[in-house]
Amino acid sequence: MLPEYGRNVQNMIAHAMELEDTEERNRAARAIIEVMGQLNPHLRDVDDYRHKLWTHLFIMSDFNLDVESPYEIPNKESLVEKPQVMPYPKSKIRFGHYGQYTQKILEGALEMDSEDEKEFLTAQMGNFMKKQFLLHNNNAVENTVIAEQLSELSKGSLEIENPEELVSTNQVLKALGISNNNGNNNNQRRNNNNRNKKKPQKRRR
């Protein structure tokens, strides 16, 4: 029933179910648990992995193994019932590459009174938005675009007076470990043009 434990473990469980003595059946179950743990050592990385082993034991016995478990014996119906449908978030994001929290932070700027705090938030969020933009579109982006979108998301509460003060595109791409595709493409085109130029032919004497 659970292939990762193999046929021999399944046979051991079938044998334990045939034991009439309760104590002997309990000893067999504990021994099988130890074998199951050795066959799947990666389960030890899971929280409360022994609980998981005991659950697997009952599943492989089709919940017919009558033994004493150190944990609550699972109910077959609870394991096969369908999970409840998770509601899909309905909040609208103006610019998907910035994320919902960026939008919420900038909308919250409307409630800020301190000009110093607004100035600090403007600089921080401007550079962060540029980083997010380049992370999803690793091409050049005009600082004026970032300034316009920051103003739009903050409903005009935050304004970048000098967009050129934002971190340069090359610095952002370098920090992200992304090569500047535009620059590479331009270099490639120049190299191709140089190769395509005809070399002057030598005159024969």
N, C-alpha and C positions, 0 to 999 in steps of 0.2 A: 504493500500500500504506500510505503514511502521508500522509493528505490534507493535513496542515498544510504540506507542502512543494510541493504542486501538481503538475499533470500535466507541466509542462515539465521539472521536475527528474527526474521518473520517466523521461521520454523521453531526457534527457541520460545517465542511468545506463544505459539500454538501448543507447544509441549507444556508450558507453564499453566495454560488454561485447563489442561487435562489433569493436573495434580489435584488430588482430593484433599490433602492435608493443607490447612490454611497457612500454618507456619512455613511449611516447605514452599508453598506457592509464593509467600511474601519474600522468602530468601531468594527464590528464583527471579522474582521481579527486580529486586535490588541488584542482583548479579547482571541481569540484562541491561539495566540502566548504566552500569559501569562499562559494559561492552559498547553500548551505544555512544557513550561519551568519548571512548578511545577511538571509535571509528570516525567521529566528527569533532575533532579537537577545536575547529574554528567556532563551534558554538560557545566555547568558553569566553569569547569576546562579547557575547550577548548577555545583557543584564539578566540575572537569575536564570542562567542556562539550565540548571538542573530541573527547574520547573518546566522548562520547555521540553526536556527529555522525557519527563513523566507524561506530559501531554501527548507527545509522539507515541509513547508506549500504549496509551489508551486508544489512540487513533488506530494503531496497527492491530490492536485486538478487537477493533470494531466496537469498543466500549463494553466488551463482554468479560474482561479480565477482572476477577473479584479479588483485589488485593488492597492492603492499606497503603495509602499514599500520604507522604508528608505535606502534600498540597491539596487544595480542593479539587475533587475529580471533575473534569470538564463535562459539560452537557453536550451531547451530540448535536442537538438542535441549534445550540448557540454558535457552533462552529460552522454550520452550513447555511445559516441565515444570511441574507444579503445585507450588506452595509447600507446605511441610510445615504440618500443622495446629498452630496455636499452642494450648498448653494453657490453659484458662480458669482464672483464679485461684479457688481453692476456699476461701480464708479467709473466715470469717464476720465481718461488721461489725455490731456491736450497734445503732449509730445511723449510718445511711448518710450523713447530712448533715455529720457530723464527719470522716468519712474514716478510712481504715485507720491512717494514721500517728498521728493523735490518740489512737486507741485504744492503739496500741503504746507511745506515750510515757507514757500514764497507767498502763498495766500495768507499765511499767518503774519506776514510783515505789515498787513493793514492795521494790526492792533498794536504795533510798536510806536512809541512816542519819541524815544531817544534817537536823535539824528546820528550820534556816534555809533549806536548799535545798528542802525540801518546802513550806515556806510561800511561797517565791518561785514555785515551779512551780504551786502552787495558784492564786495570784493571776493569773499569766500565762495559764494554761490556762483558767481560768474566764472571763476576758474574751474569749479567743480562741474558746471554744466558743459564747459568746453571739453573737459576730460571725458565726460559721459558721451558727448557727441562723437568725439574721435574714437572712443572705444567701440562704438557701434558702426561708425562710418569712418574708416581710417584714411580719410582724405583731408585736404585742407578745408578749413572753415573760416569764413570771415568773422572777425570779432564783432562787427556790427550786427551780424545775425544773432549771435549770443546775446548781445545787449538788447535787441528788439524782443527776443523771446523771453528774457528775464523780466523785462518791463511788462510784457503781456501776461505772464504767469502771476506776477505780483500785483496785477491790476493797476499798474502805474505807480505803485508805492515805492518801488526801487528803480533807480535809473543809473546806468553806467555812463558817467559823463565823458570819460575818455576810454573808449574800447581798446585802444592800443596798449593800455596798461595791463591787459590780461596776459597771462603766461603765454609765451610763444608756442606755436603749433609744434615746432621741432622739439622743444623741451617736454611737452606733454607726450608726444609719441615716443620719445626716448625713455621717459619714465614708465610708459606702458609696455615697452619692449616691442613697439611696432615700427617697422620701417616706413619711411615716407614714400608711399607708392607713386605720388606725383613726381617727386624728384627722381626716383628710380626709373619711371617710365620715360621722363625727359632724357635722362642719360642714355637709356636704351635706344631711343629714337635717334639721338645724335650719333651713337656708335653705328647704328644700322645705316645712317646716311653716309657716314665716312666710308663704310665698307662698300657701299654701292657706287661710290665715285670711281670712274674709270681711271685706272693707272695709265700714265703716258707710255705709249709703246716706243721701244727703242728702234731707232732707224737702222736699217741694214746698210752696210757699206757695199 
